[in-house]
Amino acid sequence: MGAASVSLVEVGPRDGFQPIETLIPTARKIMFVERLHAAGIRRVEVTAFVSNEAVPQLADAAEVLTAAQALPGMDAQVLVPNLRHAERALAAGAKHLAFVVSVSEKHNRNNVRRAPLESVAEYARIVAMLPADVAMRLNVATAFDCPFDGAIAPETTLALLDHLVPILPTAEICPCDTTGRVTPDRVAGLIDAARTRYPQARSWAYHGHDTYGLGLANVVAAWQAGIDVIDSSFAGLGGCPFAPGATGNVSTEDVVWMFDAMNVATGITLDALIAVARDGAAIPGASAGGRVRNALVAASCRSEVA
């Protein structure tokens, strides 16, 4: 069974904002991060250091990172796809990097224009120059399923992890359900196999999407398998531009409501989070998801009428 508490990593300001074509003003992005912090969230993937031409929405990464790191107790994580952008992130003062590599060759080439083993070599180069005071998250995309090739066999994911884990055993390793098509049994099965195979790995996380309505079920499966770090996105914002049909991450408010009902501590105030999520869902061009936000708003309206 899972622990009596769980740590949520809010990825909306990166994963959620990235696919939105209409540029969100930098000040508004910072405002969302500040409000998420006020709701009790202490770890946020605030942005990504990537090509400004490819992802203009995140061209203000340095400004957003600086503002986020000024918040008390905030662990501001940033995504980096290669050594060059990792160097940019470190120059901007980043203290927590998240590197991404896909198990699927087709997805990795679409995402970062490299074969998976080429990304492994790039990851090793980043680790070699990583300052001692900077933490590392390793996101293993398409760990369960690929938008191009379908289901990924656990042995294929483990074979890639065989190359990755020894590079930095202290890294937090996060298998990602990129398409939202995985089922709870497969989530638990891969996590159990990976944790058994790599006892030297100190920290594990889980990142999932809710495309087929299995987001919460998969979160519970990961938690019951011993994972106590869960990615989620306020208002269910997100989606992978290289995974057609993949909707946003499981919504943070859904995850918080569920764990609250299970008496599992998150440290997050649901009412404050709902207010932020309502505004996030209203961002022009955003694709929102989740159920709890609308359910609680509807319940409030019924109460007022009564």
N, C-alpha and C positions, 0 to 999 in steps of 0.2 A: 504494500500500500504506500501511497504518497505521504509526504511529511505533513505536519500540521500547519505549515505555511508555504507560500509559493511566491517567487519573485517574478514580476511581469516586466518584460522589456517592451516599452511602447515604441513601435516602429512607424507609426502614422506620419510623423514629420519627414520621414525619408521614403519608405515604401508606399505610404499613402499619397504623398504629394507628387512623387516622381511621374506617374502616368497622366497627371492633370495638365492639359495643354495650355490653358490660360494661366499666365504667370501670376503667382500669389505674391503680393508685396512682401519684402523681407520683414518689415515691421510686423505684418500680420502673422507670418510664420513664427517669429519670436514670441508674439503674444500667445499663440497656441501652446508653445513649449512652456511658457510661464504659467499658463492656466493648468496644464497637465501636472506641472510640478506642484502647484497649489492644491491640486486634488490628491496629492500624496505619492505621485509617481516619481521615482528617484533614478530610474535608468531609462534613457530615451535614445533611440537611434535618430539623431537630430538631422542628419543630412548625409550626403555622399560626396566624396571628392572624385569626380568623373569628368569626362569631356564636356566643357560648357557648350560646345556646338551640338553634341549628341543629346545632352539633357540640359537644355537652358533653364529648366525649372530649378536646378540645383547649382546654378552659377554663383549664388551668394553663400556658398558653403562656409567660407571663413567667417563671415559676419554672424551667421546663425550659430556656429560653433562657439564663437567668443561669448555671445550673449547667454547661451545655454550653460557654459562652464562657470558663469558668474553666479548661478543660482546655488544656494546652499545645499550641499550634499548631493548635487546632481552628477551622475555618471553619464557623460555625453559620449555616446558611441557613434562612430562614423564609418560608413562603408567605403572600401577602397578596392578597385579591381586589379591593380597592378602596382609595381614598384614606383613608377613615376608619380602616381596619384597618392600613394602612401607617403612619399616624400613631401608632397604638397600639404597633406593633412598634418604631418608632424611639424612642418614649418609654421602651420597655423596654430599650433599648440595642442593638437589632439593627444589625449591620454588613453584612448581606447579605440583600437582599429578593429574593423570587421572585414575580413577577406572572404571573397566568394569564389567557389569553384563548383562546376556542375559535374555530376557523375556521367551524364549523357554527353557524348562528344558533339552531337548536333546542337544541343542547347548551349554548351560551353562556347562553341564557335559562333553561334548567333549572339551570345551575350558578351563575350570578351575577345572573340576572334582568335582563340587558341584551342588546341587539343587539351584535354584534361591534364595530361602529364606535363604539358608545357606550363599550365597554371600551377601545378605542384612545384615546378622549378622556380617559378616567380614567387610563390609563397615562401620558399626557402630563402630566396634573396631578401625578401622583406624581413623575415625573422632574423636573418644575420645582421641586419642593420638596426634592429628594434632597440630603442633605449630601454634600460632596465625598469623604468617607471611607467612604461606603456603596456597596457593589457591587450590581449589579442583574442578575438572571437573568430572562429572558422566556420563559415556558413557552407554546408555541403548541399547545394541545390540539386534538384531532381533526384534526391536520395531514394525516393519511392516510385516516382513516375515521371515520365518525360512527355511534353506536349507533342513531340514528333515521333517518338518510338514506343510510347505506351509504358506499361509496367516495367520497372527496373528490378531485376532480381537482387535480393539482399546480398548475395555473393559478389555482385558487381560493385555495389557500394562499399562493401567491406574491403574489396581488393584495392579500391582507391584510397580508403582510409589507411591501409597498410603502408602506403607511401607518405600520407599526411601526418598521422599521429606522431611518429618518432621525431619529426622536425621540431615540434614544440609540444611536449606532453602537458605543459601547463596551460595551453590554450583551451578556451571553452569551445567545445565541438557541438555544432548545431545541425542535425539532419533536417532538411527542409522538404515539406510537401509542396512543391512549386505549383502543381495543378489543382490541388484540392480533391484529387480522385482516390487518395489512399483511404483505407478502412482501418478501424481501431486495432484489429488483430495484427495487421501488417506493421502498424506503428510500434506496438508493443514488441512484436517479434524482432524487428531490426534493432530497437533500442536494447533489448535483452542480449542479443547476439553481440552487439558492439561493446557494451559495457563488460561483457564476459571476456571478449577477445582482447580488449585494451585496458587492463587493470591500471596501467600507468597513467591513463588519461584522468585528470583530476576533476573536470567539470563538463557537464553536458546540458544542452538546451534543446528546445523543440520549436520549430517554426512551421505553421500550417495555414492553409487557406480554407475558405468556406464555400467553394464553388458548388459543391453537391450537398451542402447542408450538414457535413460531417465535422465541421471545425471543432465544436465543443466536445463531441465524442472522442475525437482524436487527441484533444488536449487532456481529457481525463485518462485516456489510455497511456499517454506519455507520462503523466503525473503518477499514475499507479505503477508504472514501470520504474519509478525512482527519479524522474526528471523534475526538478523544482525551479527551473528557469524556463519561462514560457513567453514567446513573442506574441504580441497582439497589436491591433491597430484601432485607435479610437474611431468610432462611427463605422468600423469595418472597411475603412478606406484602403485602397491598394490595388494590386494586380501586377502581373509580370508582362511587360510589353512583348516578350518573346514566347509567351504561353497563351495563345489565343483561347479566350473563354474563361481564363482564370480570374475570378473575382478577387476581392480584397482578402486580407488576412481575417482570421476570426476576430470579431470586434472585442475591444478591451472591456467595454461595459458588459457584454454578455459573459465574458470570463470572470469578471469581478462579481457579478450577480450570482453566478453559479457557485463560485468558491465561497462567497459569503453564506449562501444557503447550506453549504457543506461544512460550515464552521472552520474553513481553512483561511488563515489570515493572509491578506494581500497588502495591507497598509494603505489602501486607496479608499477615498470617500466617494461612494457611488453617486450621490446627488450632484456633487461638484463635477464629477466625470461626465454625467449625462448632459449637463449644460454645455460642456465643451464639445461633446459629441454631436449635439444638435447643431451647433454652429459649424462643425466640421462637415456634416452631411450637406449643409447649405452652400458649401464652396462651389462656385460655378465650374462645371465640368467634372465634379467629383462623382465617383460611383460608390455610394454608401451601401453598407450591409448591416447585418445584425438584427436582432429581434427585441432585445430588452429596452432599448431606447424608446421605440414606438410603443411598446407595451406599457411602460411606466408613464409615458405622456398621456396615453389613452386612459389609463386608470386614474390619473390625476384629474383629467377632464370629467370623467364620470363622477368622481367624488365632489367636484365643484358643482355639478348639476344637481346632485342629490342634496 
